[in-house]
Amino acid sequence: ILNVEQSPQSLHVQEGDSTNFTCSFPSSNFYALHWYRWETAKSPEALFVMTLNGDEKKKGRISATLNTKEGYSYLYIKGSQPEDSATYLCAFLGNNNDMRFGAGTRLTVKP
Amino acid sequence: DVKVTQSSRYLVKRTGEKVFLECVQDMDHENMFWYRQDPGLGLRLIYFSYDVKMKEKGDIPEGYSVSREKKERFSLILESASTNQTSMYLCASSAGGPYNEQFFGPGTRLTVL
């Protein structure tokens, strides 16, 4: 059974703080890694799709890195804002089209 | 604008009832998925479909079945609802290959009494 683990489970930061969290996944049979952002009462929305070892992607103040050899991805948020409050999910996709989501990191940004 | 819709936001059913959850996407996507989300467990894949009339079991298919008669519609069926199927159900769709991002519906919160 593939394990996709995210840490921390939850995080409280002050507005303006920069923060990061981790997604760990199996390093074998890697195909792709997705990051999603899920705000309360809304649908999850894709942030990044990452496929190559060493990939770095950026969207505004949010960026992500990928290390497929050691099986982890980091998501960074620079200068957190209250509107960044959400659950951030990562999803591992293996070579056999198996897709596994982590349990998410719940971020709360206090004004 | 890309859209995935689900038939109900909230649903309350009784144990033993047959329950239908409908999902419709308007993006002509080949792939459609049903997940359930429970606290601390993340999204778990129930069933998915890569084409009309085609279905594949996900991680937790027991107690569920699906139907995909048309490309835009993917239905999740609980043949005989049980209290342990109380959960948030999310439908998603994606185009083409597995690299592509999934687009999610708003979810249906199902309570089985």
Interface residues (C-beta under 8 A of the other chain):
Chain A: V4 Q6 Q9 Y31 A32 H34 Y36 K42 S43 P44 E45 A46 V49 T51 L89 A91 L93 N97 M99 R100 F101 G102 A103 G104
Chain B: V4 Y35 G40 L41 G42 L43 R44 L45 D59 L90 A92 P98 Y99 N100 E101 Q102 F103 F104 G105 P106 G107
